[in-house]
Amino acid sequence: MERRRARVRLGPMTYGIAAYVICRKSDAEVKKEIDRICEVKDTAGYFRIQRLHHAEQARARVIAEGLQRLDRGLTVGSDRNG
């Protein structure tokens, strides 16, 4: 990765982590807070992002197929056999 970044004149990558501390009076309260944080109520938002991701993947496949045809001298819609 360092060589690839150097080729395009980018500096070294920096990495980080996210960490959370949940401090409650009892283990039961900690578990309750973790459950509250991890519960996904807005599934519509999640599925909207998932649909966008799948659409982008499909678009990338179409572009890649078009480029493959161009590499073989074919145009989009032309017959592969002739």
HUDAHU-V347570 format. One line per field, one symbol per residue. ss: DSSP state (~ for helix, > for strand, _ for the rest). Layout:
ss = ???
This chain:
ss = _~~~~~~___________________~~~~~~~~~~~~____~~~~~~~~~~~~~~~~~~~~~~~~~~~~~___________
